[in-house]
Amino acid sequence: MTKLTAFIAALSLFLWSNSFASQRVDHTIEGTVYDAESKFPLAGAIISLVGEESNRVATDQQGKFVLPIGAADKGEIRITYVGFKPVQTTVKSGEKAVINLETDEKSLGAVEIRGDRIRTEGTKSLSIESIDRELISRNQTASLGTLLGNIQGVTFASFGSNIQLPIIHGLYGNRILILNNGFKHGFQNWGSDHAPEIDIQSAESISVIKGAAAVRFGPDALGGAVVTESHSMPFNSELNGSAVAGFQSNGRGFNTGINLSEGYGNFSWHLGGNVNIVGDRHTPDYMLTNTGAREYSAFGGAKFKISDNLIAKANYSFMRQNLGILRASIGSSGAALIRNFEAERPVIIRDFSYDINEPNQFVSHHLASLKLDWSIDPDNHVSFRYAFQSNGRQEFDVRRNAELPIIDLNLTTQDIQADYSHKLSDRIHGIVGGQILMQSNANNPGTGITPFIPNYEGFRASMFLVETLQRGNSEWELGIRYDYERNSVAGRERTQASFSDSFSFSNFTAALGFVHEINEKTTFRSNVGTGWRPPNMAELYSFGQHEARQLFGLLRYYEDAEGNLQNDRVVSMSESGVEAEQSYKWVNEIEINGSKGRFSASFYANYIANFIFWRPIGVVGTLRGPMPTYIFDQANAFFTGLDLTYEWEHSPNWSSKIGGSYIWSQNVERNEPLINQPPININYQLAFDKRNVGPFDRLELALQPMYTFRQFQAPREVTIRDIIEGNVTIDLDSEIFDFLAPPPGYFLLNGFAKAEKGDFGLSLQVHNALNTRYRDYLNAMRFFADDLGRNIMLTIHYKF
Amino acid sequence: MYKTNKLRPLWILILSIFVFAACTEAEAPEEENETEIFTDIELIFTAEDGTVVRALAEDPTGGLGINSSFTIQPITLKANTTYTLTFEMLNRLVTPVEDVQLEIAEEDDEHQVFFEFTTNAFSSPTGNGNIQNRNGAVNYLDFDRNGLPLGLRTSWTTAGPRTNATFRVWLAHQPGVKTATSSAQDGDVDWDITFPLTIVE
């Protein structure tokens, strides 16, 4: 539709400009304009002579143009086309120029265009939202978790200022599948204290699929999936890239990064890297000692056209992080931890420093992948993918042997995938595929601690089929999937005696989706699906004192005949009652795209049988003081909620966006609240966007107030002191509690400004502009310290 | 027919990956010595005449039990006697048994022992100790590399007879925090044990 109107407009321009070009013509410039990625000629692209803009022509159906340039023998031309980045180049007369235009996500509604690109078979009926390159590069130092927090219905749980995990519809951790460049990110995905080691700056776009996307992507996607896509490496593109440098006030952090890419006829490549160094952050009132971070990343890729219908892609990425954790969150004993809980201010506050001491996490992640895309014909397509991932993690705790890691793990993941997308008829098309995933996790000896999780060898084989049927304005989508998973586990008991076990899980999952275009502006999507997730190793086998608290996995404790908890042996899977999580999720979304606004609402209900969660169970007495104790537990849970977004334009330059999310969740088995669920939040953005303002080509300003409510569905509060003093007795049947009540609601004012001039861009972001004192319910550090104070970030971009 | 033959090595490869990977058994990680645990903390009061009084606080699981508990023996001292207090801090979960005190002595600039006792149970030091009040009197006999008190050796002169008294010992871990004015309230607590105290004729 838009292409046609653009073409007509261009055609009339073409005729119009030709009528003026009837003067004496000495020279002309000729050329052809292509879409750099698809290599299709672009009809209706506008070619104008720089300095003489009224002299312009449009390309014809074959993408060809002829532009008279008068007496000069060469001319500088500017090529523009809606949805593509403008190109400026000098062409000599008599030469036949070949011009490749790259898609420009900025000038189109980024959400739609990226959304469409990511809408692979099997996800059409799901609610998807994306973050484009523009927003990614504006948030140079943000983690994947905080960045995704920009999407309605997505929040993040954090473990201090460096570790953030996305939460979709109340689910997080290993219930969110993270696909890095098409592969399940193979990392130590357990607890709320392990964030995915992905350098978001290496991603071209990031999308969130808010549904049980299990059929397409496999188990673990109970809450949804986060998909990052790397550089598309278009063929026939000149050397281009970007460089960025930034500074942030909170933590005196600085970062710099570079991105390069180039494409030839049959070969293209890209290369990049980033460095991010931050020191101790601060709250409005005090330093958060040991919250610095150091992150280094490098990434590169190459694409080969083996033949016209066979394309090979190789990618490699590396990331290394050293993340500090708030010093005051760790007591070297239980007594110290309790003091930290009870203190108004952290008990350890030192002067600002870039040093990272214990507690900290030192992580490195390699991902190497190979993809083959074979287009048999326009309707049939085969894709083969292989990836190797190596993840090393060392965690350091405050302890006497502080130079030894308390956790030292190496995880290797191999992933083989093949799928075939096909068209059975004009109305039916689909995809069938299979996957083998192998994981091997090993504890490196010498920690002086009984391994927190055991060694394991995991194997998973999966098959899936998704078919889509088109009927008028509606589309039906049906998917089925089968997974088989086997794990062999070997670890150490408390006494250092070894134990081993092996067990398997298998499951069928299915999804039924429906998309209906009610009218041109309104689309309705509905997806009902099942998903499942086998318990992970930490949920089963966690054991020991980690961060001065005791944790016991599902197989690490049992109830004896007298009803007392015991942990003198590891329970085998076969005699335990542990079962895989099974989810039944129904998501409905309505989207209205008007000329001046966009409205979207998504409503969901998710029932999860055997939901696994972490909860306090009491306080254990030790010589080192009372130690808060947590266990993993299972119960049936229900989640329901609503995400709303409304965007509208006040005038060509002013626009507004308001959004809110509400989640209601309950442990339905015991009729009590769940722990660590996101509270309600409302956010608003007032934006100003104008081209050619003063000296700038483009100026953007935005004000972003937001309010997060107190979590009123939190468990009751039972203080550690109450338990020690015997005012409360806790056992497995007691009502769930937490050691602290949820913090009060808070208001934050954020904002940003961005100015562009030529290839340069300058952006300024302010977070917590009012320097508000607050604590976030989903930040594990809320027990010990306030959240971050005002942070001003200044970034300079250069694109070429 | 030809086609099947060509694909056969591929199928065999895939099948062997499948079978091999599906049957890999994990091997147990190496045994670790749990070095971060106190199972025994013993107070050793040695009188000038060589009489030794011991009081043991014992936690057999080192806090690794989900129902961990510990026992504390009472201290019985003689009135009007001067004792030197030293410690034995052991981790009996490892072989050979670990003397944790050696490590604390090595990191003397990061540690300090603080005391609290029933008011005026001792004639020297007097008062009720330095846990609540940093300036409370305690007779330290050892000092760290910065000349600050350490507390692995202290001197105690009992006052008159007493029953139902308490003697609390607090090992503070103060990496980068220990100064001439730092108190028990600074840094972390390695352990904090309150013993029943009786002083007899």
Interface residues (C-beta under 8 A of the other chain):
Chain A: I330 G331 S332 S333 G334 A335 A336 R339 V347 I348 R350 V398 R399 R400 N401 I416 I436 M438 S440 A442 N443 P445 G446 T447 G448 I449 T450 P451 P454 N455 Y456 E457 F459 A461 R486 S488 V489 A490 G491 R492 R494 Q496 S498 F499 S500 S502 G544 Q545 Q550 F552 Y557 N564 L565 Q566 N567 D568 I617 V620 G621 T622 L623 R624 G625 M627 T629 I631
Chain B: I17 F18 A21 A22 T24 E25 A26 E27 A28 P29 E30 E31 E32 N33 E34 T35 E36 F38 T39 I41 A57 D59 T61 G62 G63 L64 G65 I66 N67 S68 S69 F70 V100 E103 I104 E107 H173 P175 G176 V177 Q185 D186 G187 D188 V189 D190 W191 D192 I193
